[in-house]
């Protein structure tokens, strides 16, 4: 079994956080005026949508390579629906468009990416989440 850990720490002088995995970073914050937020980075819903869409973009490339094809342009749009108190994501919808370099129909690549997309499949199945004090 593989595992991966990311780290987050507050950004001094703000109420935002910076997260990192290896040499990659992202700033996390609330919208300006919301609970001390300054809009310095992505909020949780945006990060969830980016995780879903970003994973799918990567898996389009994996699927294309596995199938001996090459992709040109990729466009993915993700919408998450939010409701309730506490606020929850109740649905996610993704629109995908891509082009193969040889002009063939990319649908088989999109279908393969659907089958292997870790984030989409995890969200569909659900995952236990444990939150503990350090």
C-alpha positions, 0 to 999 in steps of 0.5 A: 500500500502506498501513502502520501503526506502533505503539510500545511502551516499558517502564513505569518501575518495572515490567517492563510495557510501554505501547503506543500508536497515535495517542492510544490506549494499552494496557498489556502485562504477564505474569501476576502472578508470571510472569517479573516480571509484575504482571498490570498489562495484557494478555499476548500471547495476550489481545492476539491474541484481542482483535485478532481479536475487536475487528477482527471487531466493527468489521467487523460495523459496516462490513458493516452500513453497506455493506448499509444495515442498523443493528446493535444489540447485538453479542457476540463471544467469542474463544478461542485454544488455546495449546501448545508450547515456545515457546508458540504459538497453534495455533487460534482460535475466535470465537462471534458474536451480533448483532442488527439494529435492524429485527429481520431475520436478521443472518447476511448481515452476519456472513458479510460481516464474515467475508469482510472481517475483516483480522485473521482473514484475515491469521491464516488466510493467515499473514504473514511476521514480521521481527524486527531490532535497532534 
